[in-house]
Amino acid sequence: MEATATTTGSKTIADLIPSAAGEHAEKAAVRYKRDGAWQDVSYTQLADIVGEIGLGLIDLGVQAGERVCILANTRPEWSYVDMAATSAGAVVVPIYQTNSPEECLWVISDSGACAIVCEDDEQLAKVAAVRDQVPNLRTVIVMDTPGGQPAGNGASTIERQLDAITLEEVRERGRTHAVEELEARRAAVKPEDPFTFIYTSGTTGPPKGCVLTHGNYRAIIDMIREAGEIEQDEIIYLYLPLAHSYALLIQLAVFDLGGTLAYFGGDTKQIVPELLEVKPTYLPSVPRVFEKIYTLAQGAIQSKSPEEQEQARQAIALGMKVRDMINRGEEVPEELRAPFEQADEQLFKNVRAIFGGDVRRATSGAAPIAREILEFFWACGVPVLEGYGMTETATAATVSTIENHRFGTVGRALPGVELKIAEDGEILIKGPNIFHGYHNMASTSFGSVEQGWLHTGDLGAIDEDGYLSITGRKKDIIITAGGKNLTPANLENDLKQCRWISQAVMHGDQRPYPVVLITLDEEEIPIYAREHGLPEDIASLAKDPAIRELIQQEIDRVNAKYAQVEQVKKFAILDHDLSQPTGELTPTLKVKRNVVNEKYSGVFDSLYAG
């Protein structure tokens, strides 16, 4: 697919915004919701805001190369501060808004941050809890204050305690400086300079700060542009945490291409309503959101008569066939066109409407997703395509496009990226997007770069056409007591397709056989309970024999797809879901397997007792 625009004049991320403003001027760069209405910020206005904050940070004494943390939800101010600090030559260090005070302490202290920008009092409280342990932290800035008042004038107690200043005050300070000061900082930034330290979300071990340069991200943005992954007129709805490299790349690529970034309002229950309002053309997401929409659609189908269920299955198969033909440029025969149009009217358009009706393409990343889900959305006219990468590759390494994709794979290498498979099956990656090591860690077993090749820790295969398949992760391989190697992700994903299951975690390392820990979907299972006269609270349902039988049927269905040695023999149902606050999920909703194994060791032991 051809790129839709020429490369901007940006040579580093520091000059990305002024370059974009020069090219796109009054186009909407940012869209956000305030007082029930969506507001637009043009590229010219974005450049002005970024410039004021950047000069304000300089006024506060932030030096080139110093680290500035951001602790906030995804919102416009996150991007303003990110681009402003970068313009001033500083290194941005994101912190997940869900992090505990102790986790914040680790990132602030390990990075040696001189300043932190917090969203509100809730986030300020985390800094206050560890303030005496981070002597290098000179400046605390807050985005939101009671009534919008500056610190010291109606400010909260915690703001006064931290001597915090507001982001608006930072902008006011910036207005007293000449723009040439910021231009000089931008001009001094070199491609090899650090752009950001992104701390891995830590599915295993403590977070490590990946050092990513301006050159790394400029290279990956250019690759995205060349691949045609995001188009110039795109409207992108972003709910993903900007502290994660996936959302960060989307933000940078959108601004580089001149698209419009619509920011999620902050309430996860409002994601679907906001999709209906924003009507995005491109949707980046993690599998969990697609899985939820899929189970909702499947639930509606399963509530119909057996005859109607069979009609829906045939419609999806027909949708796959016809859309494949259209994608190949083939003429659709009349005998297929009429039933396809009928299926589109009765089913497909309703699924598209959930996404706002205008999605041309969606990307699923950060974790595996089941092929059946991708095929379902493809049939419905919502192409959900997988890519692959990691923080250490400046987010991405492979991409699937509408024209070139193969379900069951994560696409092909981006332009300029090389892939190969090591003798033990590990995926190795080389390219200008490969990170420059971990901050304060001279060497580490994971993420090592040898002769330019990044050792990913993932296992995979590359077919004759260059499509990469992920077959597992070295650290996630389960080796049973009998010496059998099992990859848990495939079976877990199959179980999560069930409408009633939220999470499934397989266990069995050095055990005689695999077992699985199940959590119930807290939105869907009460519907089943209501229909069958069962108590609706999760704690009761987790113990109910009828629910155990229901889950057993799903496990039997999934087990039938696997060899006997891979099949789950026993299961336990938790009386609550896994979550980020309890440390069991990462901010992109991946299971922290080591945490679950340790936290529920007693549950797993009980499944092997006797």
N, C-alpha and C positions, 0 to 999 in steps of 0.2 A: 504494500500500500504506500502510495506516495505521501510524503509530508505535505501539509496544507499551508505551510508558511516558511519563509526563509529564516535562517538563524538570526536572532537579535544581535545587537552590538555588545551583549553581555559577555565578558571574559571570565568573570568570577561571580559568585553569588552576591558579593558586595554591591555590584553595579547592576544587578538584575532588574530592580524596581525602576530606577530612572530610565533604563533602556526600554522597558516595557511601557512606561508612561509616554516616552517619546514616540513610540509606535502606535499605541492604542488609545491614548489621550482620554476621551470622554466615554469610552466603553466601560460598562460596569465590571469592576474587578472583584468587588466584595458585595455579597447580599446577606443580610442578617435580619432577624425578626426583633422588633421592639414595639411594645404596647400593642401587640396583635397585628402589626403591619410589617411587611417586608420593606427594608430600606436598602438603597444601593449606594455604593461608594465607587466613584470612577477611578481609572488608573491615575489621572492627574491628582485627584484628592488623596489617593493611596500614597503616592510619592511625597506629597506635602506632609502627611501624617508621619510617615516613616522618617522623613528628614528632620522634623521637629523632635521626635523622640530620640533619634540618633544624636542630634546636637545636644539634647538634654542629658544624655548619658555621658557625653564628653564633658559637659559642664560639671557633672557629678564626679568627674575624675576617672572614669573608666578608660583604661589604656588599651591600645591595640594588643591583641593576644590574651588579654584577661578574660576570664570566664564569667558569663552571666547566665544564671539559672532562670527557667520559666516553670512555674508551678500553677497550672490552670487547666481548665477544661478547654476543649476545642471551641474557639470563638475568634472574632476578628482581631481583638487586642493581642491574642497570642501571635498571630501573623505580623501585626504591626511591630511588636517588640522584637520578634525574631529577625525581621528584615532590618530594623533600626540598629540593633546591636551588631548585626553582621556588617552593616554599612559603616559603623564606627570602628571596624576592624576587630571587634571582640569575638569570642568563641561562644556560641550558644550551647547551653547544656540543659536539655529538657528533663523535667521530672514528671512522672505520671501523677495525675491529680488524685489517684486512688492510693498513692503511697502512704505508708505510716510515717510518723515522725522519725523513727529509727532508719527507715529506708531513705528518707530525705537527707538525714544526717550523712549517710554513706556517700550519696552523690555529691552533696555540697562540699564535704571534706575531701573526698578523693579527687574531685576536679579542681579544688582550690579556688572556688568561686569567690569573686569580690562583691557580687550583687545578686539579688534574687528578686524576681517580679512575681508576686502572688495574686491570685484571683480575688480573694475576699478574706473575711475574718477566719473562715474555716481553714483555709490554707495557711494564713498567717499564724494560726495557733500551732501548727506543726513546726514552723520555724522558731516560734517562741519557746517551744519545748526543748529545743536543742541549741538555742542561741549561744549559750556560754561554751559550747564545744566547737564552735566554728569562728575562731578569732579573726580569720582572714575576711569574713563577710562584713564589708563596710556599709553596704547600702541595701535597704529593704524598700521595695516599691509595691504598691497595691493598686489593682485595677478598679475594684469596686469599693465604695465607702458608703456609710449611711447617708442617704440623701445626696450623694455626690459631693459631700463636703471635703475640703482638703484636710489632711492630717493636722491635728491641733485646733481645728475649728469645727466642732461637731464630730470629730473622729472618734472611733471606738477606743476602748481602754487598751486593747491589744495593739492597735496602731501606735498609740502613744508609748506603750511599753517598748516597742521595737524601734521607736523613732522613725516610723515608716512615712514615706511621702507618696502622694497619689501619682498615677500615671499622667493625669492632667497637669500636675505641677511640673513633671518632667518636660512635658510639651511646652509649657510656659517658659521654662529655663532655656529650652532650645530656641525659642523665638528671639532671644536676646543675642544669639550668635550668628555670625555670617556663614552662609551656606558653603563658602569656600573651605571652611574647616572640615566639614564632612566630606567634601569632594577630595580633599587631600588624603583623608583616611582611606577612602575607597580606592583611590589611585595607588596607594601603597600596598594594597592587598595583592598577594601573588597566588597563582594556582596551587602551589605546594603548601600554602598556609592552612592550618586547621580551620575548618568552617564550623564543625560541631563535634561534641563528644556525645554519642548516644549510648546510654547505658542499657545493655541487654536486659530484657524483662526477667531473665533468670529462671527458666524452666529447670535448670540445674545449677546449683552453686550461687555465690553472690554475684550481683550484676558487675559486668565489665564494661568500661568506657571505651567504645570503639572510636578511634580518632579518624574522622573523615574530613578530607580536604575540600577546598573550593574546586580543585581540579576533578576530584572524584564525582562531585554532584553536577558540575558543569558537563562532564562527560556523559553521565547517565541521562541528564535532561536532553542532551543532543541525540542520544540513542532513542529515547522515547519519541522525540520529534521525527527522526528519520523513519522509525517504525510505523508512525501514524497512529500510535496508541491513543493519543488525545488530540482532538481537532481544535481549530482556532475559535470556532463559535460555540464551543461546548459550555453547557451549564452543568456544574458538578456539585452534587450534594455531599458534604463532608461531615460525617459524624464520628469518624475514627479519631482516636486520640493523637493529637499533633506531636505528642512526646514519642510516638512510634515512627520508625523510618518510613513506613508505608504511607501514612498520611503526609509526612513531611515532603516526600517526593511528589505526591499529587499536588500539594500546595505550590511547590516550586515550578512544576511543569505547567500548571494552569496559568500562573502569572507570566511565565516565559512565553506561552503561546497566545496570551490575551483572552483567555476564557473567563468565565464568571464562576467564582467560588461561593456557593451558598452554604452557610454555616448552620449546623444543627443547633436547635434552641436550648439544649441542655437536659431535656426530659426524654429518656429512652422510650417511654410509652408513646411519645409523639413522633417517632421516626416515620411511621407510615403516613399519618396525617400530613406531616411536613413534606413528604415526597409528593403527595397529591397537590400541595400548594406550589412547590418549587418547580415541579415537572422537569426533573433533570434529564439531560441527554446522555450522561455518563455517570455511573454509580460505582465507586470503589467500595468494597465491603469485605468483611470476614465471613467465613462460611456460616457462622451461627445465624446471621440474619436471613441468608438464603434458605437455610434449613428450616427456620421458623415459618417463612412464607410458604415453602414447599409443603410442610406438614399441615398448614392451614388449608391449602388447596386440596391436598390429598384427603384431609378430613371431610371437606365438603363433598368430594367424590364418593368417599366410602359411606357417607350417610344416605346415598341414593340406592335404588333397587339394584339387584345383581345385573339386570339387563343394562341399566344406565351406566353402571361401573364398567362393564365390558365395552360399551360405546365410547366411554372416555378413554380407555386404554387404546382402542383402535384409533381414536382421534389423535392421541399423542404420537402413535407410530406414524400416522399419516402426516402429521405436522413435521416430524423429523425428516421424512422422505421428501416432502415438497420443499421445505426450506433448504435442504441439501441441494436439491435440483436448482433452485433459484440462485444459491450461492455459487454453483458451478456455471451459471449462465445458461442453463438448459431451459427449454420451453416446457411448461407444465401442461400435460395432456388434459383435455377437457374432462375426462372421466375422473381425474384427481382434483381438478380445480373446483368443481362444484361442492363436493363433500368437504374440501379443505376450507372453503369460504364459510360453509355451514358450521364447521368446528370452530373457526375463528370467531364467529358471531356468538356461539353458545358457550365457549370455554376460553379460548386464547385471549380475547380482548379483555376479559375480566381479570386475568392474571396480569396483563400489561398495565391495567388500570391501577393495581396495587402499587406499582412503581411510578405512578404519575402519568403513564400513557405515552411518554416521549423518549424513553430510554432506548438509545441506539446500541449501547454496549454497557456491560457491567463486568467488573473484574473481581474475582475472588482470590484473596491472598492471605498470607500469614499462617495458614493451616490447610490440611487436605480437605477436599469436599468430595462427596460421592458422585460418581459418574451419572447415576440415574437422575440426580437433581439437575445437573447441567443439561442433560438431554431433554428433560421436561421443560425447562425454561427456553431452550433452543426451539423446541416445537411450538411454544407459545409466542415466539417472536421477541424474547428478551435474551439476547446472547450473553450468557454469563461464562466468561472465559478465564482460565487459570494462567497465572504467571508464576515465576519462582525467583527467589532471591533471599537475601538475608541482610541484616544490618551491615555486615562486613563487606557486602557488595554494593554499598550505597543504595540499598533496598532491592534492586532488581538485577536479574541476569538473563532471564528468558521471558518471552512474551508470546501469547496466542492472539491472533487477529481473526476477524470474522472470515477473511479470505483464506487464511492459513491457520487452521487449528486441527487438533486431533483429540477428541475426548478421551480421557484416561491418561493424557500427558499434560505437562505444564508448558508446552510450546517449545519454541526454538530459541537459540541464543540471540540476544539483541545484537545489532550491528556493532562490531568492535569487540565482542565478548567471545572467548574461546571456552569450550567445554571438553572434558575428557573424563573417562572412568578409570580409576586406579585398579590395580590387580585385585584388591579386596572389595571392589564394588563402590568405593567412595567417589562422590562427585567432586571433581577439581575444576576450578574456574580461574581464568586469567583475563585481565582487561584493565583499562584505565580507571575503572570504578572500584578496584579492590582497595580496601582500607589500609591505613598506615599503622596498624597495630593497636594494642590496648594501652590506654593511659596508665602510667605507673606499673605496667607489667611488661618487662623486657621479653619474656617468653611465656608461652602457655601451650598446653597440649592441643587445645581446640583453637581453630582459626589461624593455625600457623600458615605462613606463606613461604613456600620453597621454590626457588627459581621462578618466581612470579605466579605460581599456582597456589590459589587458596584451597586449603583442605577444609571442606564444608562440614564434615561429620554426617552428611546425608548419604544414603545409598541410592543408586539409580542405574538406569540403562538409557542408551541413546540408540534410536532405531536408524534404519538406513537413510531416512529423510531428515535426520537431525532433530527429531522430537525427543525431548527428555521426559522420562518417567521416573517418579520418585517411588522407590520400593521400600523405604524405611529409614530409620535413623540409627546410627551405630549404637548410641547410648540407649535407644528405646527397644532394641532387640531383646526379646525374652528368650533365655536359654533354659529349657526345662531340666529337671533332674536327670532325664533320660538323654540329654544332649541335643534335643531338637531346638532349632532356631525358629522363633515365631516373631512375626511383625504384627503388633497389636492394632495399628492404626486402621487397617482395612476392615477388620471385624467391628471395631468400635464405631467407625463411620456408618457401617451397615445398620447397626443397632440404633444409632441416633436418627436414622430416617423414620423410625417408628414415631407416630404422633404422640405417644404417651411418655417417651423417654427423652430426658434432657441431656444427661451425660452417661457415658459408659467407659469405664476404665478397666482394662484387662490387667491381670496380675498373674505371675507364675514363674518368675525367675528362680531357678534352682528348686522348683516345686515339681511334684509329679505330673501335674496337668494345669491348664489355665482356668482361672475363675474370673468373674467380672463384678465390679461394683456398679450399681445402677442408681441414678437419681431420676425422680419423676418430674415431668414437665408441669410446673406449678400453675400454668395457665390452662393446659389441655386436660390433665387427668381429672380435675373436678367435674369437667363436662361428662366424662365417662361415668364418674361416681354418681352424678345426678341421674343419669339415664338408667343406672342399674340399682338405684336405691341404696347406695353406699354412703358412709360419712365422707364429707368433702375435704376434711383437713388432711394435710400431707402425712402427718405423723401416724394417723390411724390407717390411712391407705397403704402406707409402707409395710404394715403388718397384716393387712387383710388378705386372706387366702385367695379371694377372687382376683385381686391385683397380682398376686404372685403367679397365679395361673395365666393371667393375661401376659405378663412379662415372659413367662416360660415359653409360651407359644411364639413370641417374637424371637426368643433365643433359638428355639428349635428351627424356625424359618431361616435365620441367618446361619446357624450351624450347618445346615444342609448344603451351603455353598462352599464349605471348606473340608479339607482332609480331616480325618478323625483326630489326629494328633493336635490339630489347631482348634478343635471345637471346645467351647466353654462347657465345663462339666457342672459347675455350681455358680450361684449368684447370690448377692445380698442387695437389698434395697435400702438406701439411706432415707432417713425421715426429713431430709432437707437437701437443697441443691448445693452444688459447689459454687464458690463465688470468689471475686477478687478480694473483698475486704478480709476474708478468712485466709487468704494466701494460697488458695487452691487453683486459681486461674490467673493467667497473665492478663494485662489490659486488653489484649486482642482475643481473649477468651480461650486460649490454649490451656490445656490441663498441665499443671506442674506435677508430673508423674511422681517425682521423688517425694514431694510434699504429701501427695495422696497416699503413697505407699507407707510413709512413716506415720501419718496422722491416723490412718485406718488399719494399721498393722494388726490390731486386735480383731477387727472384722475379718480380715483376710485369714488370720490364723484359725478363726472359728470355722471357716469353710473347709479347712483341711483337717480339722480335728476328727479323730476316729477313722 
